[in-house]
Amino acid sequence: MRAITEDSVIQNVEKPLWHNRLEQFKQQLVVWWKRAQERKQLAQMSQAQWKDIGVTMSDAKQEINKPFWKR
């Protein structure tokens, strides 16, 4: 039989709604930051590198010019 400890009780308590929202917001910030970094890297690539990864100049410029919050 498993003993009930303070830690096991704390782990089973549901987190408040604001905590879940904060976690979701933090995750969204990470997504936005990664997206911005990827677009920055894409902007620093040459046309030859774009060609190597199968991206046209038009597609690259369109992606680079998107704001970080847009997919």
MARBA-742650 format. One record per residue: x, y, z of N, C-alpha, C in turn. Coordinates in steps of 0.1 Angstrom, whole numbers. Example, Ala and Ser with C-alpha at 12.3 -4.5 7.8 and 13.67 -1.06 7.14 Angstrom:
REM MARBA-742650
+-------+-------+-------+-------+-------+-------+-------+-------+-------+
!  n.xx !  n.yy !  n.zz ! ca.xx ! ca.yy ! ca.zz !  c.xx !  c.yy !  c.zz !
+-------+-------+-------+-------+-------+-------+-------+-------+-------+
!   132 !   -57 !    78 !   123 !   -45 !    78 !   132 !   -33 !    78 !
!   128 !   -22 !    71 !   137 !   -11 !    71 !   129 !     0 !    79 !
+-------+-------+-------+-------+-------+-------+-------+-------+-------+
REM end
This chain:
REM MARBA-742650
+-------+-------+-------+-------+-------+-------+-------+-------+-------+
!  n.xx !  n.yy !  n.zz ! ca.xx ! ca.yy ! ca.zz !  c.xx !  c.yy !  c.zz !
+-------+-------+-------+-------+-------+-------+-------+-------+-------+
!     8 !   -12 !     0 !     0 !     0 !     0 !     9 !    12 !     0 !
!     5 !    22 !    -8 !    13 !    34 !    -9 !     9 !    44 !     2 !
!    20 !    50 !     8 !    18 !    60 !    18 !    14 !    73 !    12 !
!     6 !    80 !    19 !     2 !    94 !    14 !    12 !   104 !    20 !
!    19 !   111 !    12 !    28 !   121 !    16 !    24 !   134 !    12 !
!    30 !   144 !    18 !    26 !   158 !    14 !    29 !   160 !    -1 !
!    40 !   155 !    -6 !    44 !   156 !   -20 !    33 !   150 !   -29 !
!    28 !   138 !   -26 !    18 !   131 !   -34 !     5 !   139 !   -34 !
!     2 !   145 !   -23 !   -10 !   153 !   -23 !    -9 !   166 !   -32 !
!     3 !   172 !   -31 !     5 !   184 !   -39 !     5 !   181 !   -54 !
!    11 !   170 !   -58 !    11 !   166 !   -72 !    -3 !   163 !   -77 !
!   -12 !   159 !   -69 !   -26 !   156 !   -74 !   -35 !   168 !   -74 !
!   -31 !   179 !   -69 !   -39 !   191 !   -68 !   -39 !   198 !   -82 !
!   -51 !   201 !   -87 !   -51 !   207 !  -100 !   -46 !   221 !  -100 !
!   -39 !   225 !  -110 !   -33 !   238 !  -111 !   -44 !   248 !  -114 !
!   -43 !   260 !  -109 !   -54 !   270 !  -112 !   -54 !   274 !  -127 !
!   -65 !   278 !  -132 !   -67 !   282 !  -146 !   -56 !   292 !  -150 !
!   -53 !   302 !  -142 !   -43 !   312 !  -146 !   -29 !   305 !  -149 !
!   -26 !   295 !  -141 !   -13 !   288 !  -143 !   -13 !   281 !  -157 !
!   -24 !   275 !  -161 !   -25 !   268 !  -174 !   -24 !   279 !  -185 !
!   -31 !   290 !  -183 !   -30 !   300 !  -193 !   -16 !   306 !  -195 !
!    -9 !   307 !  -183 !     5 !   312 !  -183 !    14 !   302 !  -191 !
!    12 !   290 !  -188 !    20 !   279 !  -195 !    17 !   280 !  -210 !
!     5 !   281 !  -214 !     1 !   282 !  -228 !     8 !   294 !  -235 !
!     8 !   306 !  -228 !    14 !   318 !  -233 !    29 !   316 !  -234 !
!    35 !   310 !  -224 !    50 !   307 !  -225 !    53 !   299 !  -237 !
!    45 !   288 !  -240 !    47 !   280 !  -251 !    45 !   287 !  -264 !
!    35 !   296 !  -265 !    33 !   304 !  -277 !    45 !   314 !  -279 !
!    50 !   320 !  -269 !    62 !   328 !  -270 !    74 !   320 !  -276 !
!    75 !   308 !  -272 !    86 !   300 !  -278 !    84 !   297 !  -292 !
!    72 !   294 !  -296 !    68 !   292 !  -310 !    71 !   304 !  -318 !
!    67 !   316 !  -313 !    69 !   328 !  -321 !    84 !   331 !  -322 !
!    92 !   329 !  -311 !   106 !   332 !  -311 !   113 !   323 !  -322 !
!   110 !   310 !  -322 !   116 !   300 !  -331 !   112 !   304 !  -346 !
!   100 !   308 !  -348 !    95 !   312 !  -361 !   103 !   325 !  -366 !
!   105 !   334 !  -357 !   113 !   346 !  -360 !   127 !   343 !  -364 !
!   133 !   334 !  -356 !   147 !   330 !  -358 !   148 !   322 !  -372 !
!   139 !   314 !  -375 !   139 !   306 !  -388 !   138 !   316 !  -399 !
!   130 !   326 !  -398 !   128 !   336 !  -409 !   141 !   344 !  -410 !
!   147 !   347 !  -399 !   160 !   355 !  -399 !   170 !   347 !  -406 !
!   171 !   334 !  -403 !   181 !   325 !  -410 !   178 !   324 !  -425 !
!   165 !   323 !  -428 !   161 !   322 !  -442 !   166 !   335 !  -450 !
!   164 !   346 !  -443 !   168 !   359 !  -450 !   183 !   360 !  -452 !
!   191 !   353 !  -444 !   205 !   353 !  -445 !   211 !   343 !  -455 !
!   202 !   335 !  -461 !   207 !   325 !  -470 !   208 !   331 !  -484 !
!   216 !   324 !  -492 !   217 !   328 !  -506 !   207 !   321 !  -515 !
!   205 !   326 !  -527 !   196 !   320 !  -537 !   200 !   305 !  -539 !
!   213 !   302 !  -540 !   218 !   289 !  -542 !   214 !   280 !  -530 !
!   214 !   285 !  -518 !   210 !   277 !  -506 !   195 !   275 !  -507 !
!   187 !   285 !  -511 !   173 !   283 !  -512 !   170 !   272 !  -522 !
!   177 !   272 !  -533 !   175 !   262 !  -543 !   178 !   248 !  -538 !
!   189 !   247 !  -530 !   193 !   235 !  -524 !   182 !   229 !  -515 !
!   174 !   237 !  -508 !   164 !   233 !  -499 !   150 !   233 !  -506 !
!   150 !   236 !  -519 !   137 !   235 !  -526 !   128 !   247 !  -524 !
!   134 !   258 !  -522 !   125 !   270 !  -520 !   129 !   280 !  -531 !
!   118 !   286 !  -537 !   120 !   296 !  -547 !   123 !   309 !  -541 !
!   128 !   318 !  -548 !   131 !   332 !  -543 !   118 !   339 !  -539 !
!   108 !   337 !  -547 !    95 !   342 !  -544 !    89 !   337 !  -530 !
!    90 !   324 !  -529 !    85 !   317 !  -516 !    93 !   322 !  -504 !
!   107 !   323 !  -506 !   115 !   328 !  -495 !   112 !   342 !  -491 !
!   110 !   351 !  -501 !   107 !   365 !  -497 !    94 !   366 !  -491 !
!    84 !   358 !  -495 !    71 !   358 !  -489 !    72 !   354 !  -475 !
!    79 !   343 !  -472 !    81 !   338 !  -459 !    88 !   348 !  -450 !
!    99 !   353 !  -455 !   107 !   363 !  -447 !    99 !   375 !  -443 !
!    90 !   380 !  -451 !    82 !   392 !  -449 !    70 !   390 !  -440 !
!    67 !   377 !  -436 !    56 !   375 !  -427 !    59 !   379 !  -413 !
!    50 !   385 !  -406 !    52 !   387 !  -391 !    54 !   374 !  -384 !
!    61 !   375 !  -373 !    64 !   362 !  -365 !    51 !   355 !  -360 !
!    40 !   362 !  -358 !    28 !   356 !  -353 !    20 !   348 !  -364 !
!    24 !   350 !  -376 !    17 !   343 !  -387 !    24 !   331 !  -391 !
!    16 !   320 !  -394 !    22 !   308 !  -398 !    27 !   308 !  -413 !
+-------+-------+-------+-------+-------+-------+-------+-------+-------+
REM end
